[in-house]
Amino acid sequence: MSVRITLKEGELASEMVDALVSAAAIPESGEFGPRVVIRAIATEPSGAASESSVRSAIRSALAVARERGVRSLAVPALGAGAGLSLQRCAEILLEAAREHAQQPTSLEEIRFVVSGEPAYRMFEMVNDSARVADQLAKLRKRPRQA
């Protein structure tokens, strides 16, 4: 089964998904209405986000989602505005989602939900760039015809 990685501009809490990833102080890996909330702390103890803290947070959240049998997951721009640029956060989060999609998982959709059109466009640009890079890599592996 393939995992869809989608992007949406909007409010995380209003998403109709099985589970939400949140860095906010809401019940840790608890219930939020009919959904599961997976707490993901994307910052270091100092309060700043680093590449490794964001990568660790998203990988852990995806693992919890898989363990709980979650099929659809909404993820915010973890770490953005806390020391990392929005672009770098998008690169890390989307890369982790693509890596997770290559493994056995219960997830059918990983939906990145971001606030505002500029943030959405940044995630869209990063996602499109990765897709183009994947296509180019596939083309390079194909045997050349004489």
C-alpha positions as CSV (number, residue, x, y, z in Angstrom):
1,M,0.0,0.0,0.0
2,S,1.4,3.4,-0.8
3,V,1.4,6.4,1.5
4,R,0.1,9.7,0.2
5,I,2.0,12.7,1.4
6,T,-0.3,15.8,1.0
7,L,-0.1,19.5,1.9
8,K,-2.8,21.7,3.1
9,E,-3.2,25.3,4.3
10,G,-5.4,25.5,7.4
11,E,-5.8,24.8,11.0
12,L,-4.4,21.5,12.4
13,A,-7.2,21.0,15.0
14,S,-9.9,21.1,12.3
15,E,-8.5,18.3,10.2
16,M,-10.6,15.2,9.9
17,V,-7.8,12.6,10.5
18,D,-7.2,9.7,12.8
19,A,-4.4,11.5,14.6
20,L,-2.8,14.9,15.0
21,V,0.9,15.6,15.8
22,S,1.2,18.5,18.1
23,A,4.0,20.3,19.9
24,A,1.5,22.1,22.1
25,A,0.9,21.3,25.7
26,I,-2.2,19.1,25.1
27,P,-2.6,15.6,26.5
28,E,0.5,13.7,25.5
29,S,-0.3,10.9,23.1
30,G,-3.8,11.1,24.4
31,E,-7.3,11.6,23.0
32,F,-8.4,14.8,21.4
33,G,-12.1,14.4,20.7
34,P,-12.4,11.2,18.5
35,R,-8.7,11.5,17.5
36,V,-5.4,10.6,18.9
37,V,-2.9,13.4,19.6
38,I,0.8,12.4,19.3
39,R,3.0,14.9,21.1
40,A,6.2,15.7,19.3
41,I,8.7,18.0,20.9
42,A,10.8,19.5,18.1
43,T,13.0,21.7,20.3
44,E,16.1,21.2,22.4
45,P,15.9,21.9,26.1
46,S,17.1,25.4,25.3
47,G,13.9,26.0,23.5
48,A,15.4,26.2,20.0
49,A,14.8,23.7,17.3
50,S,17.7,22.0,15.6
51,E,17.8,19.8,12.5
52,S,18.3,16.7,14.7
53,S,15.5,17.6,17.2
54,V,13.0,18.2,14.3
55,R,14.1,14.9,12.6
56,S,13.8,13.0,15.9
57,A,10.4,14.5,16.7
58,I,8.9,13.6,13.3
59,R,10.4,10.1,13.2
60,S,9.1,9.4,16.7
61,A,5.6,10.7,15.8
62,L,5.5,8.6,12.7
63,A,6.6,5.5,14.7
64,V,3.9,6.1,17.3
65,A,1.3,6.5,14.5
66,R,2.4,3.2,13.0
67,E,2.3,1.4,16.4
68,R,-1.2,2.7,17.0
69,G,-2.5,1.6,13.6
70,V,-3.2,5.2,12.5
71,R,-4.3,5.5,8.9
72,S,-4.3,9.3,8.5
73,L,-2.1,11.8,10.3
74,A,-2.0,15.6,10.3
75,V,1.4,17.2,11.0
76,P,2.2,20.9,11.6
77,A,5.4,22.6,10.6
78,L,7.3,21.3,13.6
79,G,10.3,23.5,14.6
80,A,9.5,26.4,12.2
81,G,10.1,29.7,13.9
82,A,12.0,28.1,16.8
83,G,15.5,28.4,15.3
84,L,15.2,26.7,11.9
85,S,13.9,28.3,8.7
86,L,10.6,27.2,7.4
87,Q,12.3,25.8,4.3
88,R,14.7,23.6,6.3
89,C,11.8,22.4,8.5
90,A,9.9,21.5,5.4
91,E,12.9,19.7,3.9
92,I,13.4,17.6,7.1
93,L,9.7,16.8,7.7
94,L,9.0,15.8,4.1
95,E,12.2,13.8,3.8
96,A,11.2,11.9,7.0
97,A,7.7,11.3,5.6
98,R,9.1,9.9,2.4
99,E,11.5,7.6,4.3
100,H,8.6,6.4,6.5
101,A,6.5,5.7,3.4
102,Q,9.1,3.3,2.2
103,Q,8.7,1.1,5.2
104,P,5.8,-1.1,6.3
105,T,3.3,1.2,7.9
106,S,-0.4,1.6,8.8
107,L,-0.4,5.1,7.4
108,E,-2.3,5.8,4.2
109,E,-1.9,9.6,4.4
110,I,0.6,11.9,6.0
111,R,-0.9,15.4,5.7
112,F,1.2,18.5,6.4
113,V,-1.1,21.3,7.6
114,V,0.5,24.7,7.7
115,S,-0.8,28.2,8.5
116,G,-0.8,30.8,5.7
117,E,-0.2,30.7,2.0
118,P,3.5,31.6,2.3
119,A,4.1,28.5,4.5
120,Y,2.0,26.4,2.2
121,R,4.0,27.6,-0.9
122,M,7.3,26.8,0.9
123,F,6.2,23.2,1.6
124,E,4.9,22.9,-1.9
125,M,8.2,24.1,-3.4
126,V,10.2,21.7,-1.2
127,N,7.9,18.8,-2.0
128,D,8.0,19.6,-5.8
129,S,11.8,19.8,-5.7
130,A,12.1,16.4,-4.0
131,R,9.7,14.9,-6.6
132,V,11.8,16.3,-9.5
133,A,15.0,15.0,-7.9
134,D,13.4,11.5,-7.5
135,Q,12.4,11.5,-11.2
136,L,15.8,12.6,-12.3
137,A,17.4,9.9,-10.3
138,K,15.1,7.3,-11.9
139,L,16.0,8.6,-15.4
140,R,19.7,8.4,-14.6
141,K,19.3,4.7,-13.7
142,R,17.6,3.8,-16.9
143,P,19.8,2.2,-19.6
144,R,20.6,4.6,-22.4
145,Q,19.4,3.6,-25.8
146,A,21.8,3.9,-28.8
